[in-house]
Amino acid sequence: MRILIAEDDSLLAEGLTRSLRDSGYAVDCVKTGAEADSATTAFEFDLLILDLNLPKMNGLEVLKRLRGRSRELPVLILTAQNGVGDRVRGLDFGADDYLAKPFALEELKARVRALTRRATGGVPTLFRDGGLSYDPVGKVARIHGEVLDLSARESTLLEMLVQRTGRWVSKEQLLDHLCEWGEEVSINAIEVYVHRLRKKLKAAGVEIVTVRGLGYRIQNASSG
């Protein structure tokens, strides 16, 4: 999952970025509203965490322009403006959630999980297929009850496939949602991550199917 943070407070932005990356998300960060507007125009994200008091373009204008492009990107407003009128205005402009500063980091993470689940049509609390189980909250995969050792990128890849069960996920989609700006990651690298994850899932009776031109899909090996 790829998150964009639009926050001009460098210390807060760095802390959020570090914490969300530790939770397995790919995170990009901008400091101005103009940069947020450009980024959401040019790139695909799974969530925007948006401060309202941004230089060069305020957060509400960013949100207005985003919704004017008919983008369904989930938006969490994160701001010190916490009056009833501020919250109503933010939600009316198209925000999906509103969290006031100061905030508890665990609450923010819970809201992030809720918004990303909602955007993908909702993920069961615990995914099960064959001998595989996956907990999207704890980001823990198990095979026949034993914890599966996954890298952060493998875990994110598995989560994307689980969230899109029954649908094809292209290499380009995986690349867009797994990688941050400046990362030297090629399409071929996606094949490597898929290959590694496929080997680890084999014991669970679950496989990652590949179809040229469509991408990848997770399914029970017995279903053919």
Secondary structure, 3 states (H helix, E strand, C coil): CEEEEECCCHHHHHHHHHHHHHCCCEEEEECCHHHHHHHHHHCCCCEEEECCCCCCCCHHHHHHHHHHCCCCCCEEEEECCCCHHHHHHHHHCCCCEEEECCCCHHHHHHHHHHHHHHHCCCCCCCEEECCEEEECCCCEEEECCEECCCCHHHHHHHHHHHHCCCCCECHHHHHHHHCCCCCCCCHHHHHHHHHHHHHHHHHHCEEEEEECCCEEEEEEHHHC
